[in-house]
Amino acid sequence: MCKFESVLTRFSYRLVLVVCWLLCSLGARPFPKGGDTVLINRAIQQAQKATDPDISIRELDSLYHLSVDRDFADGAFVSLMSKGIRYFEKDEYENARAAYSDAMPWARKSTQKDAVAWVYNNIGDAYVSEGEYVKASDFLYRALAEIKRLPPGPYHTAANIYNNLGIVNQRLNLPGKALEFYDLAEQTALSGKLDYQLANAYELKGSYYIEKHQPDSARKYFELELSIGTRLNRADLKAFVNYQLGNTYIEYGNYAKAAAFLETAIVLATNEYNYVVIDARLSLGELYRRTREYRKAEQILLLALADARAHNMKDYYLKGYAHLIDVYRTSGDLKNAVRYMDTLAAYKDTLVNSEKAKAIIQIELRTATEAKDRQLAENKLLIAQQQAKIFKKNVTIGIIAFAVILTGLLLLMLIFRQRHKEYLQAEQIKILKHENTISMLNGVIQGEENERTRLAKELHDGIGGKLAAAIMQLSSLGRVKTDGNEQSNFDEGMELLDDVGKELRETAHNLMPEVLRKQTLDVAVGAFCRQMDRGGNVMVQYQHFGDFIDVSEPMKLNTYRIVQELLRNAVRHAGAKNILVELLVREHTLTITIEDDGSGFDRDKVQEGVGLKSLASRVQTMNGHYSLESEPGRGTSVHIELEI
């Protein structure tokens, strides 16, 4: 296309956007709804290709607002993601992450299945470029979790996630783990015929073998990447390959050929892919050190470090300073070597302390972002007011009336947004109160369990031990010859003490049941039910279904206590003779059903006692819910559902 045609196309595209926006403001549809989406998609593609990133960002921002007006989720999502990518290309990583974060609500509405994973991956990628590997890993693993929730199928985002996780592990000096992720990226890209992601996987696997000093394996992957880059005519892939082939020929010792590849990479990547330029310059510095051209090595390494600082690429500092120290040490310039060793050590200390500063930085960023948003809102309001004044001076009475109506609609929208914001804040406060209540209840229940454990130990080890000693002493007295009546009284006393000892051990066992630590929940509850059944006064029918192996220890203990409390209430207070206990695990839900034929009660006339309050507290701590049905003379039925 000639230059005139290109200008005309861009002018036509912008004119269409202006006309569409004006008609949307009037409440009209310039095209059918399907036509809107086609028009917006074409406009987004055109904006993505803009040479000037600032112009591209402004156009994408306009397209985002237009998509919101038309309730076009895919358009809003793609325009914000494209805006973040353009910020990323400008090395403005914070702005890129902000755009990605704004895209998240639209990603959840998008028809693109892996949209949410794409957002998390791009946020993680921005942190990788800044050397924030802890934060990067957090978002990348969130992205991976989202992918695993989707139906089986090749997703380009999955390959990108695996490649990024490999980069993080390689830079954290975990090469084995990195190679596992690169292999996963390669498999995903091959199965989905994702050429660009496959080329990235080949490039990263090649870099892995370079670090392992296996140039033959590295060259194989770089040549595979080059064939893809040539076929797709991708300048970024060509730049990557030339840089990595340069590293490969350094390993071979062919420095002339290596220098040619590295210089070609710099030419291809200049003003487009800054990290490739920095990488290539660092490799050239190492090449010049090996050829003893120390002055050239020093100059190009200092230039690479300056570029890294200019583009906020912290992860290049350690590598750059290490290369520079090698140059000074090899050339005999020990003074500069020591000076940069101190700089390198200080930077390493900064990295070590970064975890302590992380919380402070997050607070500062949040505060700065809120202040920036407030200022932006004030500026937008001021601009709107100024435009309204100009508009009133230059339009007819009819347009003035239209402006008043439009202003009213804007005010209604602002009021609606404010009320929605207040509603969200109120909901957040409710959630925090609920979490605080659960935390307090957990503390109370844990205190009860600690007290039960203490009492059980005192009963078993203290009073139980003394009682056992007393029985032994009295047993020895029983061997002394006495008349018949005294012997009978003595035997009855010993039987009474034996019964007391059994009840004491049983009480201690119920307070701190060892079976809970050794068996699954269904076995422990079964043992308790059999113990109740052996009493002779009540028949307990116990049933259990499903696999209880995934029930956590806290849930196991709470469930056991719930069953204990309900069975004891049925026997002691309701006089039940027959009790049904049923446990069921199905689809990550634990269901407890307990029914008895006791006296029952009228819930409208009887206040809840300590037992029911304890039941409600335990169920609430586990985010579950329960129902209780009872009538006088018709027994009681309790049904509880808990999420595992």
HELIX and SHEET records of a PDB file:
HELIX    1   1 LYS A    3  SER A   25  1                                  23    
HELIX    2   2 LYS A   33  GLN A   48  1                                  16    
HELIX    3   3 PRO A   53  ASP A   69  1                                  17    
HELIX    4   4 ALA A   73  GLU A   89  1                                  17    
HELIX    5   5 TYR A   93  LYS A  109  1                                  17    
HELIX    6   6 ALA A  115  SER A  129  1                                  15    
HELIX    7   7 TYR A  133  ARG A  149  1                                  17    
HELIX    8   8 HIS A  156  ARG A  171  1                                  16    
HELIX    9   9 PRO A  175  GLY A  192  1                                  18    
HELIX   10  10 ASP A  195  GLU A  211  1                                  17    
HELIX   11  11 PRO A  215  LEU A  232  1                                  18    
HELIX   12  12 ALA A  235  TYR A  252  1                                  18    
HELIX   13  13 TYR A  255  ALA A  269  1                                  15    
HELIX   14  14 ASN A  274  ARG A  290  1                                  17    
HELIX   15  15 TYR A  294  ALA A  310  1                                  17    
HELIX   16  16 LYS A  314  TYR A  316  5                                   3    
HELIX   17  17 TYR A  317  SER A  331  1                                  15    
HELIX   18  18 LEU A  334  VAL A  352  1                                  19    
HELIX   19  19 SER A  354  ASN A  394  1                                  41    
HELIX   20  20 ILE A  397  LYS A  457  1                                  61    
HELIX   21  21 GLU A  458  ILE A  463  3                                   6    
HELIX   22  22 GLY A  464  GLY A  478  1                                  15    
HELIX   23  23 GLY A  484  LEU A  511  1                                  28    
HELIX   24  24 VAL A  515  LYS A  518  1                                   4    
HELIX   25  25 LEU A  521  ASP A  533  1                                  13    
HELIX   26  26 GLU A  553  ARG A  572  1                                  20    
HELIX   27  27 VAL A  610  THR A  621  1                                  12    
SHEET    1   A 5 MET A 539  PHE A 545  0                                        
SHEET    2   A 5 ASN A 578  ARG A 586  1                                        
SHEET    3   A 5 THR A 589  ASP A 596 -1                                        
SHEET    4   A 5 THR A 636  GLU A 643 -1                                        
SHEET    5   A 5 HIS A 625  SER A 630 -1                                        
END                                                                             
